[in-house]
Amino acid sequence: MDKALLISRIRDLSSPMDPVPTEQQARLQSLSGIHSVAFDFYGTMFLSGVGDIGIDEEQNTESVELFGQALQDTGFTLRDEEAPLTGLKTFDRAIREYTELQQSRGIDYPEPDIVLIWHEVLEHLIENDLVEGALDRATAQRFAVEYEFRFNAVWPVPDLMSTLESLREKRYILGIISNSQFYTPLAFQALTNRELTSVGFDKNLRVWSYQASVKKPSTHFYERFLEVLKNKHNLQPEQVLYVGNDMLKDIMPASGLGMKTALFAGDARSLKLRPEDPRCADVKPDLMITNLGQITECLGMAV
């Protein structure tokens, strides 16, 4: 993987975004006994144009156009105008087949390595003479970046870096639990000019779904984080504050395992209250925040 090239392309494909205000009012309180703060990525630390990572999004006319642009900027020559549409249909089928296979094996919320999926899609296009070009893993990674950051624009939320810096200075153990792909940590570096370690994220407490092969709202995904937290830092779930934007994918599993939770309600594109979902009926976050900086305020009130 040419990390520098991919980071450069993420920067080229990205532009500043502002939050879309919600109607939610912040609900804050002092939290004591917190030693670790863990974050969701898309929709929480980073604004997301589609509200989340783009794998499960339905394709549309715009997606076809973006797919074609991504093919060309990756270095492929289009030999048939149907190549982008065929590619998207092949992608959807590959995701569906992967999901069904893994669920038949007992995995509740499976997550693929998107590079393998895109490699399969691009191979299909080449074999059917729809595109022309060389294909290897690095090419599939390049295409994944070219398409994802066209399809799903991302940008750091306001006060992200100052919040992380304040938490790091106060020696909170920082982690990430995120539905993600290989380009997720690259996006952080590309758009903040900082590596995750340098802002305090524990290298052992970054749980990425594409590496775990399982995603939210699976509690198994969160249990991986808590196991490491206990073994490495001797901390219990109630000593963790987890920050996310989705009642089902973030707040429900985290609170169910005993973590304290903060629902980030700072952007209408990503906020998922899910009042119609019975699984969330009795779930209530400890905090409702509309700006990440409010986290340190609540933790600071306990000092």
Secondary structure, DSSP 8 states (H G I E B T S, - for coil): --HHHHHHHHHHH---------S---B-----S--EEEE-SBTTTEEETTSS-GGGS---HHHHHHHHHHHHHHT-EESSTTHHHHHHHHHHHHHHHHHHHHHHTT-SSB---HHHHHHHHHHHHHHTTSEE----HHHHHHHHHHHHHHHS-EEE-TTHHHHHHHHHHTT-EEEEEE---THHHHHHHHHHSS-TGGGTEEEEEEEEHHHHTB-TT-HHHHHHHHHHHHHHH---GGGEEEEESBIIIIIHHHHHTT-EEEEE-S-TTT-B--TT-GGGTT---SEEESSTHHHHHHHHTT-
